[in-house]
């Protein structure tokens, strides 16, 4: 089966970055859906997606095999909230397939999108690491499969691996800094001109 994707970007300078992002998302979605690459033996979807989770890269293959036994799948439709803002979750969530949008409060009662996430990325780390509410609202932009890992199994993993614990803490700190930086940015002033400006002058 062949697929073709096309899109538009703001400027030509971003073409390489956008193309690489599309290739990365396509590869991760296909691999997470269980589509094997040439010569590779088929693996379970849950076990395969763990190889793309950066915080688990230090785990051995046997440890990942064991962790995958404690993953449960949950399907979401486009527009459905995966994790609500200020919700304290008892699960670490791993995106199996689909795209999830992360939005943070804008200060005016609404939300502003902070980023988008694809297969192999995780959410809910705040509740697992420090039992604190989520700093963002995560919503499925497309149909998605999210794998949940219970808090007790993640904490056992953190006790066994200092590297995983450090990676999880670094991820949490990075996302907090990124959120604060986003909220400090001032929106660009829209200059009036053209037909609308002419109407306002008349």
N, C-alpha and C positions, 0 to 999 in steps of 0.2 A: 504494500500500500504506500502510495506517495502522497505527501501533503505539501501544500505551498502556502506560505504566510507572507502577507505584505502589510506595510504600515507607513505612517508618515512621522517625521521627526521635525523638531523646530528648526534646526540648522544643520548644514552639511558637516559641520565639525563634530557632531555627535554620532555620525553614521557608524563608525567602527564600534563605539561603545554600545550603541543600540543593537547592532548585529551580534556582538558577542553575548549580550544579555539574552537575546532571543535564542541563540544556540544553546546557552547554558540552561535556560528554562525548558527548552524542548528536550534536551538530553536528560535532565533530571526527571521530567514528567514521564518520559518513556521508560526510563530505568525503574522508577518507582511503580509504574504500572505493570512491571514484570516482563517487559520486552527485552530479551537478552541481546547483548552484542555478539558478533560472530565469534564462535569458539567458546563462549562462556556457558557453563551449565546453568539451568534455570534455578532461581532461588525464590523463596517466599517474598512477597512484597514487603512485609514488615522487616524481615532481615535485610533485604536489599537497601531499604531507605536508611537504615542505621549507618551504612557506610558513607552516606552523604552528610551526616550530622557532624559538624566540626567538633563540638564539645566531646563527642564520643570517639574521636580518632585515636586516642591513646589506649583504648580498650583492645584487648586481644580478640581474635575471631571467636574464641570460645565464650568470652564474656558477652559479646554481642549476640551470640546464639542464645544464651540464657536470657538476656534482657528482652529479646524479641518474643520470648514465650509469654511475657507479661504485658504485651501490647494488645490493645483492643481498638478496632476500627469504628469510626463514626462518620457517617456521610452528611454533607451539608449541601444545600442548594445555594445558588447565587443570591446574595443579599441577606443570608442568614448570619446572625452574630455567632461567632465561635467562642469568643471570650469577651465578656462585658467589662467596661471600664469600672475599676474599683472592685471587681470581683476577686475573691480569694479562692484560687483553684487548688484542688487536691491532686491534680494531675499535671505532668509535663506533657505538652502536646507537640507532636511531630507532624509536619505537613507531609502527607503521602503523595497526593496529587492535587492539582488546582493552584489557584493564586489567592492569597489572603491579603487584605488591606489593613494596615495598622494606622489608627487615627487617634490623636491626642486632643484634649480640650483646648480650644482656641482662646478662652478667656471671656468670650462674649456669649457664652451659653451654647455654642456649637462645637464642632470638631473639625480639625484640619488633618489631612492625610500626611503621615510622617514617612510612609514607605510601603512597599509591597513585598510580599514574601512568597517563595515557591517551595517545591519539594526539598526536604532535607533541613529546612529551617524549623526552629522551635519557638514556642510561646508558652507563657505561664511560669517562666523561671523565677519570677518574684515570689510566688506562692510557695514554690518548692524550696528555694534557698532561705528566705527570711520570713515566710508566712505573712507577706504584706500584699495589699490589693494590687491588681493590675494597673499599670500606669497608662494603659491605652485600651482602645476598643478594637477588637479584631473581627473583621467581617469577610466572609467568603465573597470574592468577586466573580467566581465561577463555581461550578459544581466541584466539590472537593472531598477528599478523604483525609481525615485527621486521625492519627494514631495516638491514643492516650496511654500513658505509663503512670501507674499509681505512685503516689508520693513515697510510700514505704520502699518500693523497689528502687526509686531514684536515690533515696537517702542511703540505701545499702550500697549502691554503686558509688556514691560520693565517699563513703567510708573506705571503700576498697581502693579508690583511685584519687590521689591528690591532684593529678593532672586534670581530671574531669571537674573536680571541685573548683580549681583555679580558673578553668575555661568558662565555667558557668558564671562565676563571679565577674570575670572580665566582660562577658557578654552583657550582663545586667548593668554594669557600670557604663559600658559603651552606649547602650540604649538610653540610659538616663541622660548622659551628656548630649546625645543627639537630639533628644526631646527638648532639653533646655535650650540648645542652640537654635532649634527650629522656632520655638516660641519667642525667642529674642529677636528674630528677624522681622524687620518692618516691611509690610507689603509695599511693592513698588507703586509709585503714584501714577495714575492713569492720566495721560495728557489728553485733553479734549481737542479735537480737530476734525477736519473734513466736514461732511454734511451735518453732523450733530452740532459742531461748533457754529456753523453758519445759521442753523435754526435758533440757537440760543442768543445770537447777536441780533436777530431780527425782531 
